[in-house]
Amino acid sequence: MSRLMHVSSGPYAPPVPVRVLTATSADGATVHVEVHGPEGAPAVVLAHGWTCSTAFWAAQIRDLAADHRVIAYDQRGHGRSPASPACTTDGLADDLEAVLRATLAPGEKAVIAGHSMGGMTVMAAATRPVFREHAAAVLLCSTGSSRLVAESTVVPMRPGRLRTWLTRNILGARAPLGPVTPLARRILKYGTMGPGSAPHMVEACARIVHACPRKVRHAWSNVLDLLDLDHGVRELRVPTAVVVGTADRLTPPVHARALVAALPNCVDSTELPGLGHMTPIEAPELVSERIRDLVTTYATIKEGA
């Protein structure tokens, strides 16, 4: 399991869950799941991105758990979920289905929010019966469905084969990230966050990302390199909102615009000026607000219905 490194206090310190359980995926992989908030409240499911963990959603959990049942889980190999040799988008979809089965009653609806690889998880699960049974609406944060390496602007040079090759080797590097030093924070901020990100935000992201084992980081980088989920976007029929930062170098706004154009039922699109890839940490209130709006509009059972 991964080495868990978290900030100890403040809005990005992971809240204590009401309940912890283990979901078993289709291939036998186990998934760590946390449940926050009151039983019987409207359900929200949070899927984090590459190299992150449930701690990434700390601000949203603290906000939403006051009046929602918030379900957050660690993607396989991340956080408290053991590594699996099966690193595939089908595996991600299997894991999400397992979480939905383990936490929601038959037919119960939830708003599902995915950041980065978590958004790709949602796209991969778009045609799955369990996903369609439980998904009331979706929020896609800072994500894309294909051409991730080719469109990335982490390497500051013109698009082309050289930039793609350099980006692939940087994102797929096998070297350990090491301790969270001032240099490490500067590198992480450049690659994943907007230039105006506050130091406490950078610190929170650095501790979460650096806790991801390098073998897990490398294995999933290969999956992202070859990603093609364009078909999943076209099959994502539930109401879907899209959020992206204009300074996102990992999944630049070109991806969000492509999603908006391809989604069958896109209900909202937001581009956040100057923000980077880590939108739930960089704009915590706005992301929570978008989730609340989706719950109110699509997942709240009207009295007398």
N, C-alpha and C positions, 0 to 999 in steps of 0.2 A: 504494500500500500504506500501511498505517497507520504512524504513528510509534510505535515500540516503546519503552515506558518501564517498566523493571522495577526492583524492589529488587535491590541488588547482592549481598546476602548474607542468611544466615538461612534459616529453613524455607520462606519464600515466594519465594526466588530460584529461577528456573526451572532445573531440572537439565539437563545436556547430554544430548541423545538419543543412543542407539546408532546410530540410522539416521534420516534425513530423506528423505521422498519426496513426490511430488505426485500426488494423485488427480485424475482428470478426471471431472466430473459429467456427467449426461445432456445438459445444454445447453451443454457445453463449458467451463463454469466450472472453474477449477482450485482445489484445496484443499490447503493445507499440512498435512502429516501428520508426526508425530514418533513414533518407536518407542523405548521404554525397556525395559530389563531383558533377561533371557536368552531366546534363541530356544528354542522348545519348551516354555516355561513356560505355565501357564494364561493365557488372554488376557483383558484388560480394555480396554474402549473408553470414553473420556471425552469427552463433548460439553458444552462450556461454554455460558454464557448470553449474553444481550444485552449488548453493549458490553465483553465480556471477551475472553479468548484462552486458549491453552494454559497460559499462566503462572498462570491461576486455579487450576489443579489441581496446583501445584508440591508442596504438602505430600503429597497422595495419591500423586503419582508417586514422590517420594522414599521413601515408606513401601512402596508396593506393588511397585516395580520390583526389590526385593531377590529376590523369588521369583515374580513375574508378568511377563508381557510386556504392558506398558502402552502403549496406542495413544491418543494425544491429537491432536486436530486443531483448526484454526481454522475456525470458521464463515465462510461467504463474506462478504468485506468486513471481517472482523475479523483481528487479528494479522497474519500473513503471507499470508493468503488474499486475493487481489485482490477489489475490489468488483465486484458484478454488478448489472446493471439488473433482474434477476429476483429480487426479494425476496418470496418466497412460502414457505408451509409445504411445498408440494410441492418447491420448490428445496432446502429443508433436508433433506427425506427423500431426495431424489436424492443430495445430498452425503454423507449417512450411508451410503447404499448403496455409493457410490463408494469410500468409505474402507474399508468391510468387504470389498469385492472386492479392493482393492489390498493389504490386509494379512493377510487370513485365507485359509487353504487351503479348497478346496471342502468344505463340510460341517463345518468347524471351528467350535466354539462359543465364545462370549465372553459375559462379563457386561458389559452396557452401562449406564453411569451418565450421566444427564443432569441438569444443573442449570438451572433456570429455562427459558430458550429452548431449552437442550439437552434438557430433558425434553419440551418441546413437539415437538422434532425426533423424538424416539422415538415419541410419540403419532402424529405425521404419517406415520411409516414403518411403523406397526403392521401394515398389511395387505400390505406389500411382500414379494415372494418372497425377496429377498436378506436382508432383515431377519429373516424367519422362519427362513431357513436357518441363520443364524449366532447368533441371540440365544438364550442359555441362560437368562438372567434379566436383570432390569432394576432399577436403583435410580433413583427419581425424587426429586430434591432441590428443595425450594422452587419448586414449579411449579404450573401450573393449566392447564385445558383451554379455558376460555371466561370471559367477563365479567371480564377482568383489570382494566380501567379502572374499571368500576362497583364492584368489590369492594375495590379498593386503598384503604388508609387513610393514604396519604402526606399527603393534605390532612386535617387534624384537624377534621372537622365531620361532621354526620350524613349518612348516605347519601341520595342524590337526584341530580337533574339538575345542580344547581349543582356539587356535589362532583365528579361525573363530568366535567363540562366543564372545571373547573379542573385536575383530574388529567390529563386528555388533553392540555391545553396545557402543563403542566409537563413531563410525560414526553416529549412530542413537540417540545419547544422546539428551534429551529434554532441557537440561540446557541452559540458555542464554549464549552467548559468552562474553557479557559485553564489556567494553571499550577496545580500542587497547592499551594495556600496553606493556612494554618490555617483560614480560613473555608471553603474548598472541602472540607477534611477534615470539618469539623463538619456541613456540609450532606449530604455523602455518608453519613456515619455515621447521621444522623437518618433518611435515606430508605431505607438499605439494610442497616443493621446494628443489632444489639442495643445497648442503652444501656451494657452492661458490656464492650463490645469493647475489647480492648487497643490502644494506639496503633500498635503494629507491624502489627496486622491491618488497621486503618483505612488506614494508609499503603500497604500492599500493594494493597488494593482501589482506593484512589484512583489510584495510578499505572497500574493496569491499565485502569480505566474511562476515565480522562482521555486515554489513548492512542488510544481509538476515535475515528476521524474523525467530525465532527459530521454529515456527510451520511449516513454509514452508520447512525449512531445514530438520526437522524430517520427514515430509510427503514424501518428495522425497527420503530420505535415505531408506525408506521401498521399494520404487520402484526399486532403484538400487540394493538392497539386493536380490530381486527376479528376476532380469533382465535375460532374455534369448532372445537375438536378433540374434542368430546364423543364423536363416533362412533369416533375413534381409541382412546380409553380403553376402550371396550367391546370393541374388537378386539385389545387388547393381552393376549394369552392366556398369555404366559410368566409364570413366577413373578415378582412385582413387589413391591418394598419401597418405602415412602414415608417421606420425612423432611421435617420443616418446623420452623421456629422459631416460638414463640408470639408473638414480637414482630416478625414479618415484616410489613412494611407493603406490599410490592409484591405478594406472593402470600400473603395471610393464611391461617391454618389452615383457613378455610372451604373453600378449594380442595383442600387435602390430604384433608379429610374427604370431600369429594365424589368425589375419585379413589378413595379406599378403598372407598366404597360402590358405585362403578361398575365397578371393575376385576374381570375374571373370576377372577383368581388372585392376589389380594393376600395376601402371606405375612408382611408385617410393616409396622407403622406406628409412627413415633416422632415425638412432639412435644417439642421441646427448649425448656425454660423459659427465657425471656428472650433467646433468640437471634433474630437478624434474618434477612434474605434470603440472606446470603452464607454459608450453612451449611458448605460445604467449607473455607472459611477460618476461620470462627468456631469450628467443631467438627471440626478436621481428623482427630483420632484416631477419633472416632465414625464419621465418613463412611467412612474407610478400613476400619474394622472391619465396617461393613455390607457393603461391597463384598467383603471377604474371606469373610464368612459366605456370601454368595451364590455365590461361586466354589466354596467347599468343598462346599456343599450341592448345587449344580446344574451346575457346570461342570468338576468334577474327574473325570477318567476313572478309574474304579475299576480296580485291578490285576486282571487276568484277565478283564475285561469284554469 
